[in-house]
Amino acid sequence: MTSHDTLLRSRTDDLAKALDLAGDRLDPEVAARVRTAIGGVRERLALGVDHTVVALAGGTGSGKSSLFNRISRLNFADVGAKRPTTARITACSWSDQATALLDWLEVDPERRITRGSELDGDAEQGLEGLVLLDLPDHDSIEPAHQEVVNRVLPLVDLLVWVVDPQKYADDALHSGYLQKSVGLEASMVVALNQIDTVPTTQRGNLVADMGRLLEEDGLSGVFVTMVSARTGEGLGQVRELLEQAVARRSVAASRVAGELDRAGALLLEETPGEVPWTMSTAVDEEVAAIGEATGLAAVAGQVAAAVRNGYGRPEFAPPQVDAVALSRSRWLARAGKALRPGWKHALDEAVAPADRLVEDTQRALSKVSLDTRGPSSARATRTTALAAIGVAVVTGALAILSSLGVLDLDKAIVATFAIVAGAAVLVALGFFLAGLQIRRTLARRREATVVASGHGAVERVVQETMGRPTQKLLDEHRRVRELAQSARDTGKASPLTGPLTLPTAQDLSDLSTDAPSAQDAATREPSA
């Protein structure tokens, strides 16, 4: 398996993975087109795409069969009086793995030959993978011959039009084929055969006039080369062009790549890049919204009040259904804003309905602790404060009774009782204020705990019912897009570069007056 084949198979697999991952979320028509493309590509890959198909096409008597034998260095194609017109495709392959391709091209088994021998050494290495075809004559009066030519021409990597000096301006060639090939210049060569019959001084004029006719056909930049199948003159240049064609990506590979590119583009249209990658910000916003719908802050405040006051049994009321439904709708609108209909429908199916959101939220909040108990030190603080008050009352009463003469106590003792009473009052007040502060601190802590626990409970519900299903869908959406992108084409076939190029406009002007008189017999009138 070669590099082109491996790359195309990898891209096809990526496209298939994208199609499978997207599933029924794609537009049915798009999915069908992509599936058809994958099937067609795999069928073509099974034939191999690393063979380079070069076809020799031309009219009767152009000498293409002789050129075929010259290039292959085999005397296999019928030439001359043995077969005045080429009736069937003849193929020579520089590969022993081209059988399936030749079957697909409908080349008869007896019209095939494989070019390869250890005796050749490196002489044929540059053409390894080449499949050379000798097509039926395009100007044959047999309709079947023309049908074969018309069927095979779109399938070849390089088309070599073999023309002779007498009929290179034939209108059947130009209007029937060349003028319909505009846009395929990079995969076309014109070989002026039988150049040995043209005087050396007139060959440049011949090439220039051929170039002029091609320009009139709308074909710019087509290579024109001269060759003689009889003498072998110019054959090296022809083989050099064939080696360049073999080195390029084949038409089959280009077409497979193009099909993958088009199918990948269809999937990219179904997976817009504007779709968000994450909904983390939206999670926080909807948690806050649903928390508000449950009265979380109010319940937390009630817990704090109960802790401060020492009484109260707050509890969560059922969430407001309309508010939760609105939160869900807002979520879907935000996550699905750029999604195509199929994906948007899948998102709506993946996100839990509003009634489940309400139930799950209520269930989660029911597990949140609403502890209204006072501080553990409250009893000790209260006992100490009461004891201090008792001491203050007793000592204060003794001091008052002594001052009223009810009790006859020493003044020092009375003063001591007064001091103790005052100190006891201060102690009682201190413990009372300390207890109050402890309750307030605990109330704030319990309030914060309820808010945090409630927020966490709501967040888990939002993540479970909306966040994770949505993120999974967005991840799959992004993965489908990545796979579709990797399935697209990354390069085009490079143009051929040859030893002979089209003459410039000035060259045509300078040479047009010296065109060979042999052209007068052509059906289409060339320059004189």
CORBEL-V266888 format. One record per residue. N is the residue number from 1. SS is DSSP state (H for helix, E for strand, L for the rest). OMEGA is omega in whole degrees, 0 to 359 (none if undefined). NEAR is the number of other C-alpha atoms within 12 Angstrom. Layout:
<<N | SS | OMEGA | NEAR> <N | SS | OMEGA | NEAR>>
This chain:
<<1 | L | 185 | 16> <2 | L | 187 | 16> <3 | H | 180 | 14> <4 | H | 182 | 30> <5 | H | 180 | 28> <6 | H | 181 | 18> <7 | H | 182 | 28> <8 | H | 177 | 40> <9 | H | 178 | 31> <10 | H | 180 | 26> <11 | H | 177 | 36> <12 | H | 178 | 41> <13 | H | 178 | 27> <14 | H | 180 | 31> <15 | H | 179 | 45> <16 | H | 177 | 32> <17 | H | 179 | 27> <18 | H | 181 | 39> <19 | H | 180 | 41> <20 | H | 182 | 25> <21 | H | 180 | 28> <22 | H | 177 | 36> <23 | H | 183 | 26> <24 | H | 177 | 21> <25 | H | 177 | 31> <26 | L | 171 | 34> <27 | L | 184 | 25> <28 | H | 180 | 19> <29 | H | 178 | 17> <30 | H | 180 | 27> <31 | H | 180 | 30> <32 | H | 180 | 20> <33 | H | 180 | 23> <34 | H | 180 | 38> <35 | H | 177 | 30> <36 | H | 179 | 22> <37 | H | 180 | 31> <38 | H | 179 | 37> <39 | H | 179 | 23> <40 | H | 180 | 22> <41 | H | 181 | 36> <42 | H | 176 | 29> <43 | H | 180 | 20> <44 | H | 179 | 30> <45 | H | 179 | 35> <46 | H | 177 | 25> <47 | H | 185 | 25> <48 | L | 181 | 34> <49 | L | 183 | 42> <50 | L | 169 | 39> <51 | L | 177 | 44> <52 | E | 183 | 42> <53 | E | 177 | 47> <54 | E | 182 | 45> <55 | E | 172 | 45> <56 | E | 181 | 47> <57 | E | 180 | 48> <58 | E | 181 | 47> <59 | L | 179 | 40> <60 | L | 177 | 35> <61 | L | 181 | 31> <62 | L | 179 | 44> <63 | L | 183 | 43> <64 | H | 178 | 46> <65 | H | 176 | 49> <66 | H | 178 | 38> <67 | H | 176 | 48> <68 | H | 180 | 44> <69 | H | 179 | 30> <70 | H | 182 | 31> <71 | H | 182 | 45> <72 | H | 183 | 37> <73 | L | 177 | 26> <74 | L | 178 | 22> <75 | L | 188 | 18> <76 | L | 181 | 28> <77 | L | 179 | 38> <78 | L | 182 | 28> <79 | L | 171 | 29> <80 | H | 185 | 18> <81 | H | 180 | 12> <82 | H | 176 | 13> <83 | L | 184 | 18> <84 | L | 177 | 21> <85 | L | 178 | 31> <86 | L | 187 | 41> <87 | L | 182 | 33> <88 | L | 178 | 33> <89 | L | 172 | 44> <90 | E | 184 | 41> <91 | E | 171 | 43> <92 | E | 182 | 46> <93 | E | 175 | 36> <94 | L | 181 | 37> <95 | L | 177 | 31> <96 | L | 181 | 21> <97 | L | 184 | 25> <98 | L | 184 | 33> <99 | H | 181 | 26> <100 | H | 179 | 22> <101 | H | 180 | 34> <102 | H | 174 | 36> <103 | H | 181 | 18> <104 | H | 178 | 19> <105 | L | 178 | 32> <106 | L | 174 | 24> <107 | L | 181 | 30> <108 | L | 182 | 21> <109 | H | 181 | 21> <110 | H | 179 | 17> <111 | H | 180 | 26> <112 | E | 174 | 32> <113 | E | 180 | 33> <114 | E | 181 | 30> <115 | L | 178 | 32> <116 | L | 180 | 26> <117 | L | 177 | 17> <118 | H | 180 | 10> <119 | H | 181 | 10> <120 | H | 184 | 16> <121 | L | 180 | 11> <122 | L | 186 | 12> <123 | L | 183 | 20> <124 | L | 185 | 27> <125 | H | 181 | 22> <126 | H | 180 | 24> <127 | H | 181 | 35> <128 | L | 183 | 34> <129 | L | 181 | 35> <130 | E | 170 | 45> <131 | E | 184 | 47> <132 | E | 182 | 51> <133 | E | 170 | 50> <134 | E | 186 | 51> <135 | L | 173 | 50> <136 | L | 181 | 44> <137 | L | 184 | 41> <138 | L | 182 | 43> <139 | L | 180 | 34> <140 | L | 179 | 26> <141 | L | 179 | 17> <142 | L | 180 | 18> <143 | H | 181 | 15> <144 | H | 180 | 20> <145 | H | 180 | 26> <146 | H | 179 | 30> <147 | H | 178 | 21> <148 | H | 180 | 31> <149 | H | 182 | 36> <150 | H | 180 | 24> <151 | H | 187 | 19> <152 | H | 186 | 31> <153 | H | 181 | 36> <154 | L | 186 | 24> <155 | L | 188 | 33> <156 | L | 178 | 40> <157 | L | 180 | 43> <158 | E | 179 | 45> <159 | E | 179 | 41> <160 | E | 176 | 44> <161 | E | 180 | 46> <162 | E | 181 | 44> <163 | E | 179 | 43> <164 | E | 184 | 40> <165 | L | 182 | 40> <166 | L | 188 | 32> <167 | L | 183 | 33> <168 | L | 179 | 44> <169 | L | 182 | 37> <170 | L | 183 | 32> <171 | H | 179 | 24> <172 | H | 178 | 25> <173 | H | 187 | 35> <174 | H | 182 | 35> <175 | H | 183 | 21> <176 | H | 186 | 20> <177 | L | 188 | 30> <178 | H | 182 | 37> <179 | H | 178 | 22> <180 | H | 184 | 20> <181 | L | 179 | 27> <182 | L | 183 | 22> <183 | L | 181 | 16> <184 | L | 185 | 29> <185 | H | 184 | 32> <186 | H | 181 | 30> <187 | H | 183 | 42> <188 | E | 176 | 40> <189 | E | 173 | 46> <190 | E | 179 | 45> <191 | E | 175 | 43> <192 | E | 183 | 44> <193 | E | 180 | 46> <194 | L | 182 | 34> <195 | H | 179 | 34> <196 | H | 179 | 22> <197 | H | 182 | 24> <198 | L | 177 | 26> <199 | L | 182 | 18> <200 | H | 184 | 14> <201 | H | 183 | 16> <202 | H | 184 | 24> <203 | H | 178 | 29> <204 | H | 178 | 31> <205 | H | 181 | 34> <206 | H | 178 | 47> <207 | H | 181 | 43> <208 | H | 182 | 37> <209 | H | 175 | 39> <210 | H | 178 | 50> <211 | H | 179 | 40> <212 | H | 180 | 34> <213 | H | 178 | 34> <214 | H | 177 | 38> <215 | H | 178 | 26> <216 | H | 177 | 19> <217 | L | 182 | 26> <218 | L | 182 | 22> <219 | L | 181 | 30> <220 | L | 175 | 30> <221 | L | 177 | 30> <222 | L | 180 | 39> <223 | E | 177 | 38> <224 | E | 180 | 44> <225 | E | 181 | 42> <226 | E | 182 | 43> <227 | L | 174 | 40> <228 | L | 178 | 34> <229 | L | 182 | 34> <230 | L | 184 | 25> <231 | L | 183 | 18> <232 | L | 179 | 24> <233 | L | 179 | 24> <234 | L | 182 | 28> <235 | H | 179 | 31> <236 | H | 179 | 23> <237 | H | 179 | 26> <238 | H | 179 | 42> <239 | H | 178 | 34> <240 | H | 177 | 23> <241 | H | 179 | 37> <242 | H | 178 | 41> <243 | H | 176 | 32> <244 | H | 180 | 30> <245 | H | 179 | 41> <246 | H | 182 | 36> <247 | H | 180 | 29> <248 | L | 172 | 34> <249 | L | 183 | 37> <250 | L | 176 | 35> <251 | H | 178 | 36> <252 | H | 179 | 36> <253 | H | 180 | 41> <254 | H | 181 | 35> <255 | H | 176 | 28> <256 | H | 179 | 40> <257 | H | 179 | 40> <258 | H | 178 | 27> <259 | H | 177 | 33> <260 | H | 180 | 43> <261 | H | 180 | 34> <262 | H | 179 | 27> <263 | H | 177 | 42> <264 | H | 179 | 41> <265 | H | 177 | 29> <266 | H | 179 | 33> <267 | H | 178 | 47> <268 | H | 176 | 36> <269 | H | 179 | 25> <270 | H | 181 | 37> <271 | L | 184 | 40> <272 | L | 179 | 28> <273 | L | 181 | 23> <274 | L | 180 | 21> <275 | L | 182 | 30> <276 | L | 179 | 26> <277 | L | 183 | 26> <278 | L | 180 | 24> <279 | L | 184 | 29> <280 | H | 179 | 22> <281 | H | 180 | 16> <282 | H | 178 | 28> <283 | H | 180 | 35> <284 | H | 182 | 22> <285 | H | 182 | 23> <286 | H | 174 | 36> <287 | H | 178 | 38> <288 | H | 182 | 28> <289 | H | 180 | 30> <290 | H | 176 | 43> <291 | H | 177 | 43> <292 | H | 180 | 28> <293 | H | 179 | 32> <294 | L | 183 | 38> <295 | L | 184 | 30> <296 | H | 182 | 41> <297 | H | 181 | 29> <298 | H | 179 | 23> <299 | H | 178 | 36> <300 | H | 177 | 38> <301 | H | 178 | 30> <302 | H | 176 | 31> <303 | H | 179 | 39> <304 | H | 180 | 35> <305 | H | 179 | 30> <306 | H | 178 | 29> <307 | H | 181 | 35> <308 | H | 187 | 30> <309 | H | 180 | 23> <310 | L | 178 | 23> <311 | L | 181 | 16> <312 | L | 179 | 20> <313 | L | 180 | 21> <314 | L | 176 | 27> <315 | L | 181 | 28> <316 | L | 172 | 32> <317 | L | 177 | 22> <318 | L | 179 | 27> <319 | L | 178 | 32> <320 | L | 186 | 26> <321 | H | 182 | 23> <322 | H | 180 | 19> <323 | H | 178 | 26> <324 | H | 178 | 37> <325 | H | 178 | 25> <326 | H | 178 | 22> <327 | H | 178 | 35> <328 | H | 180 | 38> <329 | H | 179 | 23> <330 | H | 178 | 23> <331 | H | 181 | 37> <332 | H | 180 | 34> <333 | H | 182 | 23> <334 | H | 182 | 28> <335 | H | 186 | 38> <336 | L | 185 | 35> <337 | L | 184 | 21> <338 | L | 182 | 24> <339 | L | 173 | 34> <340 | L | 187 | 26> <341 | H | 181 | 20> <342 | H | 178 | 26> <343 | H | 181 | 35> <344 | H | 177 | 31> <345 | H | 179 | 23> <346 | H | 178 | 28> <347 | H | 179 | 37> <348 | H | 178 | 29> <349 | H | 184 | 19> <350 | H | 181 | 24> <351 | L | 183 | 35> <352 | L | 177 | 32> <353 | L | 185 | 25> <354 | H | 182 | 31> <355 | H | 176 | 22> <356 | H | 177 | 23> <357 | H | 180 | 38> <358 | H | 182 | 33> <359 | H | 182 | 25> <360 | H | 179 | 30> <361 | H | 180 | 42> <362 | H | 179 | 31> <363 | H | 180 | 22> <364 | H | 182 | 29> <365 | H | 179 | 36> <366 | H | 179 | 25> <367 | L | 178 | 19> <368 | L | 181 | 29> <369 | L | 176 | 26> <370 | L | 186 | 34> <371 | L | 180 | 31> <372 | L | 180 | 33> <373 | L | 178 | 25> <374 | L | 180 | 31> <375 | L | 181 | 28> <376 | L | 180 | 15> <377 | L | 185 | 20> <378 | H | 182 | 25> <379 | H | 181 | 16> <380 | H | 180 | 16> <381 | H | 181 | 27> <382 | H | 180 | 25> <383 | H | 180 | 18> <384 | H | 180 | 25> <385 | H | 180 | 28> <386 | H | 178 | 23> <387 | H | 179 | 22> <388 | H | 178 | 28> <389 | H | 178 | 28> <390 | H | 178 | 22> <391 | H | 181 | 26> <392 | H | 181 | 29> <393 | H | 183 | 24> <394 | H | 183 | 22> <395 | H | 179 | 27> <396 | H | 180 | 28> <397 | H | 179 | 23> <398 | H | 181 | 29> <399 | H | 181 | 30> <400 | H | 180 | 24> <401 | H | 179 | 19> <402 | H | 181 | 23> <403 | H | 179 | 21> <404 | L | 179 | 13> <405 | L | 178 | 14> <406 | L | 177 | 12> <407 | L | 179 | 16> <408 | L | 182 | 16> <409 | L | 177 | 19> <410 | L | 182 | 15> <411 | H | 180 | 17> <412 | H | 180 | 14> <413 | H | 179 | 20> <414 | H | 179 | 26> <415 | H | 179 | 20> <416 | H | 178 | 20> <417 | H | 180 | 28> <418 | H | 179 | 27> <419 | H | 180 | 20> <420 | H | 180 | 26> <421 | H | 179 | 28> <422 | H | 179 | 25> <423 | H | 180 | 23> <424 | H | 177 | 27> <425 | H | 180 | 27> <426 | H | 179 | 22> <427 | H | 180 | 26> <428 | H | 179 | 27> <429 | H | 180 | 23> <430 | H | 179 | 21> <431 | H | 178 | 27> <432 | H | 180 | 27> <433 | H | 179 | 18> <434 | H | 178 | 23> <435 | H | 179 | 30> <436 | H | 180 | 25> <437 | H | 179 | 22> <438 | H | 179 | 23> <439 | H | 180 | 31> <440 | H | 179 | 25> <441 | H | 179 | 20> <442 | H | 180 | 30> <443 | H | 179 | 31> <444 | H | 180 | 24> <445 | H | 179 | 27> <446 | H | 179 | 34> <447 | H | 179 | 34> <448 | H | 180 | 26> <449 | H | 179 | 27> <450 | H | 179 | 37> <451 | H | 181 | 34> <452 | H | 180 | 24> <453 | H | 179 | 27> <454 | H | 178 | 40> <455 | H | 178 | 35> <456 | H | 179 | 26> <457 | H | 179 | 31> <458 | H | 180 | 45> <459 | H | 178 | 33> <460 | H | 178 | 27> <461 | H | 180 | 34> <462 | H | 179 | 43> <463 | H | 183 | 30> <464 | H | 187 | 25> <465 | H | 183 | 34> <466 | H | 188 | 40> <467 | H | 184 | 35> <468 | H | 176 | 24> <469 | H | 180 | 26> <470 | H | 181 | 41> <471 | H | 177 | 30> <472 | H | 179 | 26> <473 | H | 180 | 37> <474 | H | 177 | 34> <475 | H | 179 | 23> <476 | H | 177 | 30> <477 | H | 180 | 44> <478 | H | 180 | 30> <479 | H | 177 | 29> <480 | H | 179 | 37> <481 | H | 179 | 36> <482 | H | 179 | 28> <483 | H | 178 | 33> <484 | H | 179 | 40> <485 | H | 180 | 30> <486 | H | 179 | 31> <487 | L | 184 | 39> <488 | L | 184 | 33> <489 | L | 180 | 29> <490 | L | 181 | 18> <491 | L | 179 | 17> <492 | L | 178 | 19> <493 | L | 180 | 27> <494 | L | 181 | 19> <495 | L | 175 | 25> <496 | L | 172 | 32> <497 | L | 185 | 28> <498 | L | 181 | 27> <499 | L | 181 | 20> <500 | L | 178 | 28> <501 | L | 179 | 25> <502 | L | 175 | 33> <503 | L | 177 | 30> <504 | L | 178 | 20> <505 | H | 179 | 16> <506 | H | 178 | 12> <507 | H | 180 | 21> <508 | H | 181 | 26> <509 | H | 182 | 19> <510 | H | 188 | 16> <511 | H | 189 | 27> <512 | H | 182 | 29> <513 | H | 183 | 19> <514 | H | 183 | 25> <515 | L | 183 | 30> <516 | L | 182 | 31> <517 | H | 181 | 22> <518 | H | 182 | 26> <519 | H | 186 | 27> <520 | H | 182 | 19> <521 | H | 183 | 18> <522 | L | 178 | 24> <523 | L | 177 | 18> <524 | L | 187 | 21> <525 | L | 175 | 23> <526 | L | 179 | 34> <527 | L | 181 | 27> <528 | L | none | 20>>
